[in-house]
Amino acid sequence: MELDYTEIGRRVARRRKELRLTQSQVAEWADISDQYLSNIERAVSIPSTEVVMRLAIALDTTPDEFLVGTARHEDEAWRSVAQRLRGLDEKQLSLADHFLDWLSEQKL
């Protein structure tokens, strides 16, 4: 599957605007810089899996809303995962990011 980073950026910006949030607010909640968020929204920068997860949490949605354009707001499994990720420190989030990369490559 080829990811369209321009579309991902548009989806992040659309969700942020739906919630009437500024780039500064979202960047602070996702622990990234305002400039990096701006670059993601304009497809100048490619976000890591970890950053996509942080943005999803900050924007109260799931990563698939940004990646494939479909949100699963009602899915309790996603909410459970998002809640668990909120409590992780930087090292743990990095490990989760690597695990998700590995998991996405598996043929299950």
C-alpha positions in Angstrom: 0.0 0.0 0.0 1.4 3.4 -1.1 0.7 6.2 1.4 -0.3 9.6 0.0 1.4 12.1 2.4 -0.4 15.0 0.8 -3.7 13.4 1.6 -2.6 12.5 5.1 -1.6 16.1 5.7 -5.0 17.3 4.4 -6.8 14.8 6.7 -4.8 16.0 9.8 -5.6 19.7 8.9 -9.3 18.9 8.3 -9.7 17.1 11.6 -7.9 19.9 13.5 -10.1 22.5 11.9 -13.3 20.4 12.6 -12.3 20.6 16.3 -11.5 24.4 15.9 -8.0 23.9 17.2 -4.9 25.8 16.3 -1.7 24.2 15.0 0.0 25.4 18.2 -2.6 23.6 20.4 -2.4 20.3 18.5 1.4 20.5 18.3 1.7 21.0 22.0 -0.7 18.1 22.8 1.2 15.8 20.3 4.6 17.0 21.7 5.9 18.2 18.3 6.8 21.7 17.1 4.3 24.0 15.4 6.5 24.1 12.3 6.6 20.2 12.1 2.8 20.1 12.3 2.6 22.7 9.6 5.1 20.7 7.4 3.0 17.5 7.9 -0.2 19.3 6.9 1.5 20.6 3.8 3.2 17.2 3.0 6.7 18.8 3.4 7.5 16.3 6.2 6.6 12.7 6.5 5.4 11.8 10.0 6.6 8.6 11.8 4.1 6.1 13.0 4.7 7.5 16.5 3.8 11.0 15.4 0.7 9.8 13.6 -0.4 8.0 16.8 0.3 11.2 18.9 -1.7 13.3 16.4 -4.6 10.8 16.5 -4.7 11.0 20.3 -4.4 14.8 20.3 -7.2 15.1 17.7 -9.4 12.4 19.4 -9.5 10.0 16.5 -7.7 6.9 15.3 -4.6 6.8 13.0 -6.6 5.2 10.2 -8.6 8.5 9.8 -5.3 10.0 8.6 -3.8 7.0 6.9 -6.8 5.7 4.9 -9.5 8.3 5.5 -11.7 6.2 7.8 -12.2 6.9 11.5 -13.3 4.2 14.0 -14.5 6.5 16.8 -16.8 3.8 18.2 -14.3 1.0 18.2 -13.5 0.2 21.8 -10.3 -1.6 20.9 -8.9 1.6 19.3 -9.9 3.6 22.4 -8.2 1.1 24.6 -5.0 1.3 22.6 -5.1 5.1 22.5 -5.6 5.2 26.3 -2.6 2.9 26.9 -0.4 5.0 24.6 -1.2 8.2 26.5 0.5 6.9 29.5 3.8 5.9 27.8 7.0 7.8 28.1 9.2 8.7 25.1 11.2 5.4 25.2 8.1 3.3 25.5 6.4 5.2 22.6 9.5 4.6 20.5 9.4 0.9 21.2 5.6 0.8 20.4 6.4 2.6 17.1 9.0 0.0 16.2 6.6 -2.8 17.1 3.9 -1.3 15.0 6.3 -1.1 12.0 7.2 -4.8 12.5 3.6 -5.8 13.0 2.5 -4.0 9.8 5.1 -6.1 7.8 3.7 -9.4 9.1 1.6 -11.6 6.9 -1.0 -12.7 9.5 
